[in-house]
């Protein structure tokens, strides 16, 4: 290991704005089960699948529509 390193030609991380933030949310067990099953079928972690779904909602500017039965 060197005593010092030269970072003068370093490049800023282009993905720094895309980093993920850990949050805690409460989800119904059947909702988690659904995304776990879909994630298993797709071969990706269910948390990533939930993130992809929410990111798609953001990208499409989906508006919330709630209909109480």
N, CA, C and O atoms as a GROMACS GRO file, in nm:
protein
  276
    1UNK      N    1   0.084  -0.117   0.000
    1UNK     CA    2   0.000   0.000   0.000
    1UNK      C    3   0.089   0.124   0.000
    1UNK      O    4   0.188   0.132   0.072
    2UNK      N    5   0.052   0.220  -0.082
    2UNK     CA    6   0.129   0.343  -0.092
    2UNK      C    7   0.105   0.433   0.029
    2UNK      O    8   0.003   0.421   0.098
    3UNK      N    9   0.202   0.523   0.054
    3UNK     CA   10   0.185   0.620   0.162
    3UNK      C   11   0.083   0.727   0.126
    3UNK      O   12   0.015   0.780   0.214
    4UNK      N   13   0.072   0.759  -0.003
    4UNK     CA   14  -0.026   0.857  -0.048
    4UNK      C   15  -0.072   0.823  -0.190
    4UNK      O   16  -0.002   0.754  -0.264
    5UNK      N   17  -0.188   0.872  -0.224
    5UNK     CA   18  -0.245   0.847  -0.356
    5UNK      C   19  -0.282   0.981  -0.420
    5UNK      O   20  -0.317   1.077  -0.350
    6UNK      N   21  -0.274   0.987  -0.552
    6UNK     CA   22  -0.306   1.109  -0.626
    6UNK      C   23  -0.446   1.096  -0.686
    6UNK      O   24  -0.468   1.018  -0.779
    7UNK      N   25  -0.540   1.171  -0.631
    7UNK     CA   26  -0.678   1.168  -0.680
    7UNK      C   27  -0.709   1.291  -0.765
    7UNK      O   28  -0.826   1.319  -0.792
    8UNK      N   29  -0.609   1.365  -0.808
    8UNK     CA   30  -0.632   1.488  -0.883
    8UNK      C   31  -0.700   1.462  -1.018
    8UNK      O   32  -0.765   1.552  -1.072
    9UNK      N   33  -0.685   1.343  -1.072
    9UNK     CA   34  -0.748   1.310  -1.200
    9UNK      C   35  -0.870   1.220  -1.180
    9UNK      O   36  -0.919   1.158  -1.274
   10UNK      N   37  -0.918   1.215  -1.057
   10UNK     CA   38  -1.035   1.132  -1.025
   10UNK      C   39  -1.161   1.186  -1.090
   10UNK      O   40  -1.172   1.305  -1.118
   11UNK      N   41  -1.255   1.098  -1.113
   11UNK     CA   42  -1.382   1.133  -1.176
   11UNK      C   43  -1.492   1.112  -1.073
   11UNK      O   44  -1.496   1.010  -1.004
   12UNK      N   45  -1.582   1.210  -1.062
   12UNK     CA   46  -1.694   1.200  -0.970
   12UNK      C   47  -1.785   1.085  -1.014
   12UNK      O   48  -1.806   1.063  -1.133
   13UNK      N   49  -1.838   1.013  -0.917
   13UNK     CA   50  -1.926   0.900  -0.944
   13UNK      C   51  -2.050   0.948  -1.019
   13UNK      O   52  -2.128   1.026  -0.964
   14UNK      N   53  -2.071   0.902  -1.144
   14UNK     CA   54  -2.188   0.947  -1.222
   14UNK      C   55  -2.319   0.890  -1.169
   14UNK      O   56  -2.426   0.938  -1.206
   15UNK      N   57  -2.313   0.790  -1.083
   15UNK     CA   58  -2.433   0.726  -1.030
   15UNK      C   59  -2.468   0.776  -0.890
   15UNK      O   60  -2.562   0.726  -0.829
   16UNK      N   61  -2.395   0.874  -0.840
   16UNK     CA   62  -2.416   0.921  -0.703
   16UNK      C   63  -2.558   0.970  -0.681
   16UNK      O   64  -2.612   0.952  -0.571
   17UNK      N   65  -2.621   1.031  -0.781
   17UNK     CA   66  -2.758   1.078  -0.767
   17UNK      C   67  -2.858   0.964  -0.769
   17UNK      O   68  -2.973   0.983  -0.730
   18UNK      N   69  -2.817   0.847  -0.813
   18UNK     CA   70  -2.907   0.734  -0.826
   18UNK      C   71  -2.896   0.637  -0.709
   18UNK      O   72  -2.955   0.529  -0.713
   19UNK      N   73  -2.822   0.674  -0.606
   19UNK     CA   74  -2.806   0.585  -0.492
   19UNK      C   75  -2.940   0.564  -0.424
   19UNK      O   76  -3.028   0.649  -0.429
   20UNK      N   77  -2.953   0.450  -0.360
   20UNK     CA   78  -3.078   0.418  -0.293
   20UNK      C   79  -3.070   0.456  -0.145
   20UNK      O   80  -2.964   0.455  -0.084
   21UNK      N   81  -3.184   0.490  -0.091
   21UNK     CA   82  -3.195   0.527   0.050
   21UNK      C   83  -3.280   0.421   0.119
   21UNK      O   84  -3.386   0.383   0.069
   22UNK      N   85  -3.233   0.374   0.231
   22UNK     CA   86  -3.307   0.274   0.306
   22UNK      C   87  -3.420   0.341   0.382
   22UNK      O   88  -3.400   0.441   0.451
   23UNK      N   89  -3.541   0.286   0.369
   23UNK     CA   90  -3.657   0.335   0.441
   23UNK      C   91  -3.731   0.216   0.501
   23UNK      O   92  -3.713   0.102   0.459
   24UNK      N   93  -3.814   0.245   0.598
   24UNK     CA   94  -3.898   0.142   0.658
   24UNK      C   95  -4.042   0.174   0.624
   24UNK      O   96  -4.090   0.283   0.654
   25UNK      N   97  -4.111   0.080   0.563
   25UNK     CA   98  -4.253   0.097   0.533
   25UNK      C   99  -4.328  -0.028   0.578
   25UNK      O  100  -4.270  -0.136   0.585
   26UNK      N  101  -4.452  -0.012   0.607
   26UNK     CA  102  -4.534  -0.125   0.648
   26UNK      C  103  -4.619  -0.169   0.528
   26UNK      O  104  -4.694  -0.090   0.471
   27UNK      N  105  -4.604  -0.295   0.492
   27UNK     CA  106  -4.679  -0.352   0.381
   27UNK      C  107  -4.757  -0.472   0.431
   27UNK      O  108  -4.714  -0.542   0.523
   28UNK      N  109  -4.872  -0.496   0.371
   28UNK     CA  110  -4.952  -0.613   0.406
   28UNK      C  111  -4.877  -0.740   0.367
   28UNK      O  112  -4.804  -0.743   0.268
   29UNK      N  113  -4.896  -0.844   0.446
   29UNK     CA  114  -4.826  -0.970   0.420
   29UNK      C  115  -4.858  -1.027   0.283
   29UNK      O  116  -4.770  -1.082   0.216
   30UNK      N  117  -4.984  -1.014   0.240
   30UNK     CA  118  -5.019  -1.067   0.108
   30UNK      C  119  -4.952  -0.986  -0.004
   30UNK      O  120  -4.922  -1.041  -0.110
   31UNK      N  121  -4.930  -0.857   0.019
   31UNK     CA  122  -4.859  -0.775  -0.079
   31UNK      C  123  -4.714  -0.819  -0.090
   31UNK      O  124  -4.660  -0.832  -0.200
   32UNK      N  125  -4.651  -0.841   0.024
   32UNK     CA  126  -4.512  -0.889   0.024
   32UNK      C  127  -4.504  -1.026  -0.043
   32UNK      O  128  -4.414  -1.052  -0.122
   33UNK      N  129  -4.599  -1.112  -0.010
   33UNK     CA  130  -4.603  -1.245  -0.071
   33UNK      C  131  -4.614  -1.239  -0.222
   33UNK      O  132  -4.549  -1.315  -0.294
   34UNK      N  133  -4.698  -1.148  -0.270
   34UNK     CA  134  -4.716  -1.132  -0.415
   34UNK      C  135  -4.584  -1.093  -0.481
   34UNK      O  136  -4.542  -1.154  -0.579
   35UNK      N  137  -4.517  -0.990  -0.425
   35UNK     CA  138  -4.391  -0.945  -0.485
   35UNK      C  139  -4.280  -1.048  -0.468
   35UNK      O  140  -4.193  -1.058  -0.555
   36UNK      N  141  -4.281  -1.124  -0.360
   36UNK     CA  142  -4.181  -1.231  -0.343
   36UNK      C  143  -4.200  -1.338  -0.450
   36UNK      O  144  -4.103  -1.386  -0.508
   37UNK      N  145  -4.325  -1.376  -0.476
   37UNK     CA  146  -4.353  -1.477  -0.579
   37UNK      C  147  -4.314  -1.426  -0.717
   37UNK      O  148  -4.253  -1.498  -0.796
   38UNK      N  149  -4.351  -1.300  -0.747
   38UNK     CA  150  -4.317  -1.244  -0.878
   38UNK      C  151  -4.166  -1.230  -0.893
   38UNK      O  152  -4.111  -1.254  -1.001
   39UNK      N  153  -4.099  -1.190  -0.786
   39UNK     CA  154  -3.953  -1.178  -0.789
   39UNK      C  155  -3.886  -1.312  -0.811
   39UNK      O  156  -3.788  -1.323  -0.885
   40UNK      N  157  -3.939  -1.416  -0.747
   40UNK     CA  158  -3.883  -1.550  -0.764
   40UNK      C  159  -3.899  -1.597  -0.909
   40UNK      O  160  -3.807  -1.656  -0.966
   41UNK      N  161  -4.016  -1.570  -0.968
   41UNK     CA  162  -4.038  -1.606  -1.109
   41UNK      C  163  -3.943  -1.531  -1.202
   41UNK      O  164  -3.894  -1.588  -1.300
   42UNK      N  165  -3.918  -1.405  -1.171
   42UNK     CA  166  -3.832  -1.321  -1.256
   42UNK      C  167  -3.684  -1.338  -1.223
   42UNK      O  168  -3.598  -1.295  -1.300
   43UNK      N  169  -3.655  -1.400  -1.108
   43UNK     CA  170  -3.516  -1.420  -1.070
   43UNK      C  171  -3.449  -1.295  -1.014
   43UNK      O  172  -3.328  -1.278  -1.026
   44UNK      N  173  -3.531  -1.208  -0.952
   44UNK     CA  174  -3.475  -1.087  -0.891
   44UNK      C  175  -3.530  -1.074  -0.749
   44UNK      O  176  -3.639  -1.124  -0.722
   45UNK      N  177  -3.458  -1.007  -0.660
   45UNK     CA  178  -3.508  -0.988  -0.524
   45UNK      C  179  -3.638  -0.908  -0.523
   45UNK      O  180  -3.657  -0.816  -0.604
   46UNK      N  181  -3.727  -0.943  -0.433
   46UNK     CA  182  -3.857  -0.876  -0.431
   46UNK      C  183  -3.845  -0.727  -0.400
   46UNK      O  184  -3.927  -0.648  -0.447
   47UNK      N  185  -3.744  -0.687  -0.321
   47UNK     CA  186  -3.727  -0.544  -0.293
   47UNK      C  187  -3.694  -0.469  -0.422
   47UNK      O  188  -3.742  -0.358  -0.444
   48UNK      N  189  -3.612  -0.530  -0.506
   48UNK     CA  190  -3.577  -0.468  -0.634
   48UNK      C  191  -3.700  -0.459  -0.723
   48UNK      O  192  -3.718  -0.361  -0.795
   49UNK      N  193  -3.784  -0.562  -0.719
   49UNK     CA  194  -3.906  -0.562  -0.799
   49UNK      C  195  -4.001  -0.450  -0.754
   49UNK      O  196  -4.059  -0.380  -0.837
   50UNK      N  197  -4.016  -0.433  -0.623
   50UNK     CA  198  -4.099  -0.325  -0.571
   50UNK      C  199  -4.042  -0.191  -0.615
   50UNK      O  200  -4.117  -0.102  -0.656
   51UNK      N  201  -3.911  -0.175  -0.606
   51UNK     CA  202  -3.847  -0.051  -0.650
   51UNK      C  203  -3.870  -0.025  -0.798
   51UNK      O  204  -3.899   0.088  -0.838
   52UNK      N  205  -3.858  -0.128  -0.880
   52UNK     CA  206  -3.882  -0.113  -1.023
   52UNK      C  207  -4.026  -0.071  -1.052
   52UNK      O  208  -4.052   0.014  -1.137
   53UNK      N  209  -4.119  -0.132  -0.979
   53UNK     CA  210  -4.260  -0.097  -0.997
   53UNK      C  211  -4.287   0.048  -0.960
   53UNK      O  212  -4.353   0.121  -1.033
   54UNK      N  213  -4.235   0.090  -0.845
   54UNK     CA  214  -4.254   0.228  -0.802
   54UNK      C  215  -4.185   0.326  -0.896
   54UNK      O  216  -4.239   0.433  -0.924
   55UNK      N  217  -4.066   0.291  -0.944
   55UNK     CA  218  -3.995   0.376  -1.038
   55UNK      C  219  -4.074   0.390  -1.168
   55UNK      O  220  -4.074   0.496  -1.230
   56UNK      N  221  -4.140   0.282  -1.210
   56UNK     CA  222  -4.224   0.287  -1.330
   56UNK      C  223  -4.342   0.382  -1.308
   56UNK      O  224  -4.378   0.457  -1.398
   57UNK      N  225  -4.400   0.377  -1.189
   57UNK     CA  226  -4.510   0.469  -1.157
   57UNK      C  227  -4.463   0.613  -1.165
   57UNK      O  228  -4.533   0.699  -1.219
   58UNK      N  229  -4.344   0.640  -1.113
   58UNK     CA  230  -4.288   0.775  -1.119
   58UNK      C  231  -4.262   0.815  -1.263
   58UNK      O  232  -4.298   0.925  -1.305
   59UNK      N  233  -4.200   0.725  -1.339
   59UNK     CA  234  -4.166   0.755  -1.479
   59UNK      C  235  -4.288   0.783  -1.565
   59UNK      O  236  -4.282   0.865  -1.657
   60UNK      N  237  -4.397   0.716  -1.536
   60UNK     CA  238  -4.521   0.736  -1.613
   60UNK      C  239  -4.610   0.843  -1.552
   60UNK      O  240  -4.717   0.872  -1.605
   61UNK      N  241  -4.565   0.902  -1.440
   61UNK     CA  242  -4.643   1.004  -1.370
   61UNK      C  243  -4.784   0.955  -1.339
   61UNK      O  244  -4.882   1.027  -1.357
   62UNK      N  245  -4.792   0.828  -1.291
   62UNK     CA  246  -4.922   0.771  -1.258
   62UNK      C  247  -4.987   0.849  -1.146
   62UNK      O  248  -4.921   0.890  -1.050
   63UNK      N  249  -5.116   0.870  -1.158
   63UNK     CA  250  -5.193   0.939  -1.056
   63UNK      C  251  -5.267   0.834  -0.973
   63UNK      O  252  -5.319   0.735  -1.026
   64UNK      N  253  -5.272   0.857  -0.843
   64UNK     CA  254  -5.338   0.766  -0.752
   64UNK      C  255  -5.489   0.773  -0.770
   64UNK      O  256  -5.547   0.881  -0.778
   65UNK      N  257  -5.550   0.657  -0.778
   65UNK     CA  258  -5.695   0.650  -0.791
   65UNK      C  259  -5.745   0.546  -0.692
   65UNK      O  260  -5.715   0.428  -0.707
   66UNK      N  261  -5.820   0.589  -0.593
   66UNK     CA  262  -5.873   0.498  -0.492
   66UNK      C  263  -6.024   0.494  -0.500
   66UNK      O  264  -6.090   0.598  -0.501
   67UNK      N  265  -6.078   0.375  -0.506
   67UNK     CA  266  -6.224   0.356  -0.509
   67UNK      C  267  -6.261   0.268  -0.392
   67UNK      O  268  -6.228   0.149  -0.390
   68UNK      N  269  -6.330   0.325  -0.294
   68UNK     CA  270  -6.372   0.248  -0.178
   68UNK      C  271  -6.504   0.179  -0.209
   68UNK      O  272  -6.601   0.242  -0.250
   69UNK      N  273  -6.505   0.046  -0.190
   69UNK     CA  274  -6.617  -0.036  -0.226
   69UNK      C  275  -6.740  -0.016  -0.151
   69UNK      O  276  -6.840  -0.083  -0.177
   0.00000   0.00000   0.00000
